[in-house]
């Protein structure tokens, strides 16, 4: 089975991303939450693992384009 990419929803809390960076970067995986892309209530950061990546998505407001945040 081939998986295209993973999408992970995280809390809208910059401290969570900074703590995650402290855990991931020493393992050799490039991750810079400060370079995330934002658009219409979403902020996206990628953790690169070779040519693949995990995509972290933060909902910047409670409801974005009909998506309800499970975080409140």
C-alpha positions in Angstrom: 0.0 0.0 0.0 1.3 3.4 -0.9 0.3 6.4 1.2 0.4 9.8 -0.4 0.9 11.9 2.7 -0.3 12.3 6.3 -2.2 15.2 7.7 -2.1 15.9 11.4 -4.3 18.4 13.2 -2.6 20.1 16.2 -3.8 22.7 18.7 -3.5 26.4 17.7 -0.6 26.8 20.2 2.8 27.9 19.0 4.4 26.5 22.1 3.3 23.0 21.1 5.1 23.4 17.7 8.3 24.7 19.4 8.4 21.8 21.8 7.8 19.4 18.9 10.7 21.0 17.0 13.0 20.5 20.0 12.2 16.8 19.8 12.3 16.3 16.1 15.3 18.4 14.8 17.9 16.5 16.9 16.7 13.3 15.2 17.8 14.8 11.9 14.4 15.7 10.4 14.1 19.3 9.1 11.2 21.1 10.7 10.8 24.8 11.0 7.3 25.8 12.2 8.3 29.5 11.7 8.2 29.0 8.0 4.6 27.7 7.9 2.2 28.8 5.3 -1.1 30.4 6.3 -4.3 30.9 4.4 -8.0 31.5 5.3 -7.7 30.3 8.9 -5.3 27.4 8.4 -1.5 27.3 9.2 0.5 24.4 7.7 4.0 23.2 8.7 5.8 20.1 7.3 8.2 17.7 8.9 10.4 16.3 6.1 11.5 12.7 6.2 13.6 12.2 3.1 11.4 13.0 0.2 8.2 12.4 2.2 6.6 14.6 4.9 4.1 14.8 7.7 1.9 17.8 7.4 0.8 19.6 10.6 -2.3 21.7 10.2 -3.5 24.2 12.8 -7.0 25.6 12.6 -6.6 29.3 13.4 -10.3 29.8 14.2 -13.1 27.5 15.5 -14.6 26.9 12.1 -12.8 27.0 8.8 -14.7 26.4 5.5 -17.2 24.2 7.3 -14.5 22.3 9.2 -15.3 22.3 12.9 -12.2 22.2 15.1 -12.3 19.3 17.5 -10.3 21.5 19.8 -13.1 24.0 20.6 
